Amino acid sequence: MPTHYDTNKPYDGGLRYPDGATAGVRKPHMKTKVDLSNKADAEIVVLATQHQTAMTGNADFASPLPTAVDFAAVLDAASTALATPV
């Protein structure tokens, strides 16, 4: 017996599942694409600084966790620790 999904349209034809058809389907977890384990400490500080710049004033992240103040404090501490000779 054909279902209401059977059509001759291609997969990207704009078809949608009816409401509730995907109930119970597990969505895969999002994974980050930044591999920090293979980066030097100085490179991580540069990435963190770029992240801080991108997040500052971004309306999509009105109340990020950690807060911008906390992130800046950790970033400043990391930058100072890297600049201090051992």
Secondary structure, DSSP 4 states (H G I P E B T S, - for coil): ---TT--SS-TTS---PPTTTTTTPPPPPP-----GGGS-HHHHHHHHHHHHHHHTT-GGGSS-SS-HHHHHHHHHHHHHHHHS--
